[in-house]
Amino acid sequence: MLVTPAVRARGIRVVLSGNAILRGIDLTVHDGEVVALLGANGSGKSTLVRALVGAVPIDAGDIELLGRPLGPGVEWSRIGYVPQRVSAATGVPATAGEVVASGLLHGRRLRPPRRAGAAVTAALGLVGLSHHGDRPVRELSGGQQQRVLIARALVRDPALLVLDEPVAGVDLPSQEAFAATLTDLTARGRTVLVVLHELGALAPLVQRAVVLRHGMVVHDGAPPRPTPEHGDADHDHVHPHEPAELSASSDTAGLRWEP
């Protein structure tokens, strides 16, 4: 039986301020798969996921989410999206629970559904913040605020979860809590597309890695194993990972990816 991919993108091109950020990207994420988008700063990772959820217009190509063309016909209630690190605090005072409850609002729904409280509590529990629902988000640490945003995406119990660098710059307990959350989600068959600089604690969960460089896919396959220096405490995880067979080309000279 033919199964519809959770994400299907073909020939995606994005031009911003006259610069081609994405250059003919093809990407398929199958139902139940955990795929990591890797690459250096400026490689186009965040632009790609923003294009996939309609936050950035595309100049060419086609996108389908959960079997439907990108647009109002997409079942957005089944998709959870966490943008690149932003504060969960806004100018309006809000508790962690209220921020998470806002994830239940979509389309014409202006109020959370009945029994939203149970869903909010469960989502906060998934990210290790069960007892923080009544706390103002401005009182939470940066890592805890990021976990609140993840809970806001999870409260929908999404079939597809799209995460843009969810553990960048957050504290170790938050990273560990996120890894545990993702483990639970993948055990329940959820589809995950996650932007990362390094696989880190998520390495055991990632089934496939798509590596971008200069807005193009340079690898789509088995996740990389870090080279030895990645284990150093002071290593700066901001450079691209590319397959060894590409490292000899002029476009990837000087880069190595340990097989």
Secondary structure, 3 states (H helix, E strand, C coil): CCCCCCEEEEEEEEEECCEEEEEEEEEEECCCCEEEEECCCCCCHHHHHHHHCCCCCCCEEEEEECCEECCCCCCHHHEEEECCCCCCCCCCCCEHHHHHHHHHCCCCCCCCCCCHHHHHHHHHHHCCCHHHCCCEHHHCCHHHHHHHHHHHHHCCCCCEEEEECCCCCCCHHHHHHHHHHHHHHHHCCCEEEEECCCCHHHCCCCCEEEEEECCEEEEEECCCCCCHHHHCCCCCCCCCCCCHHHCCCHHHCCCCCCC
